């Protein structure tokens, strides 16, 4: 997701209660937290749908034995969240 100031952040779609557009898109979480984002309601819903579909696809690949875990470099190249440093790196 993208805040109005341009800051990108990851949102746990399992905590989304509802998404409203008036005219800004507001994402309401189950704990009462609200986020105003630049994406449209439809874009938020597509992202949630794709995320959940990717979980099902990964589970299917794991069940069939065809799943290949991404290398650390591949995962970091696409990561929106910086991994917490290991104890020896701190």
N, C-alpha and C positions, 0 to 999 in steps of 0.2 A: 504494500500500500504506500501511498504518498501523501504526506501532510500538505496543507496549503502552502507552507513555507518551502516546499520542495524536498524535505527530509523523507527518505525512504525508510520503511520499517516493516518487520514481519509481524503478522497477526495470526493468532491461533484461531482457525476457523471453527473449532469445536466450542469456542466460548462466545460466538456471535449469536445474539438473540434475534436481532433484526437489523435491517438496513433500510434507511429512508433517504429520500432525496427531496429537499425543500429549500431552495434550489441546490444548495450544497449537499453532498452525500454525507450522511452521518451513519456511522457503524456503532450500534449499541451492543455492549457485551452483557453477559448474564450477571456480572457483578455491579452493573450500573455505569461502568466506564463508557465514555463516548469518544469517538474519534471522528473528526471532520477530515475527509479525504478528497483528493482531486478526481479519483476514479468515479465513474457513474455507477448507479445501482446495478445495472446489468453487468458492468465490468467486474464488480466485486463478486457478484454471483457466479460469473464464469470462472473467476480465479478459485473460488471455493469448490466449485464443481470439478475443475481440473485437478486440484490438490487431492480431493477424495478419490477421483478416478485413478490418480497415480498410485495411491496407496493400494487400491484393489489390483492394479496391474502388477505392482511389485509383489504382492502376496501371491498372485497367480504364477509369476515367474519363479518365485521361491518354491511353490508347491510342485512345479514341473521340473525344478532343478536347473533352470536356465538363467537364473538371476546372477548378474555380475555386479558386485559392489563397486562403486566408483572409487578410483584411487584418491588418495588424500589431495593430490594436486588438482584433480578434476573437481572434487567437492569444494575445495577452497576457491577455485576459479569462479564458481557459480554461487558461492555462499553470500547471503545478505547479512549474516551475523558473523562476527569475528569470533573464532573459537577461544575459549578460556585457556590461557597458557598453562602448560604443565608446571608442576611444582618446581622443577629444576630450571625452568625458563623465567620464573618470577624473580 
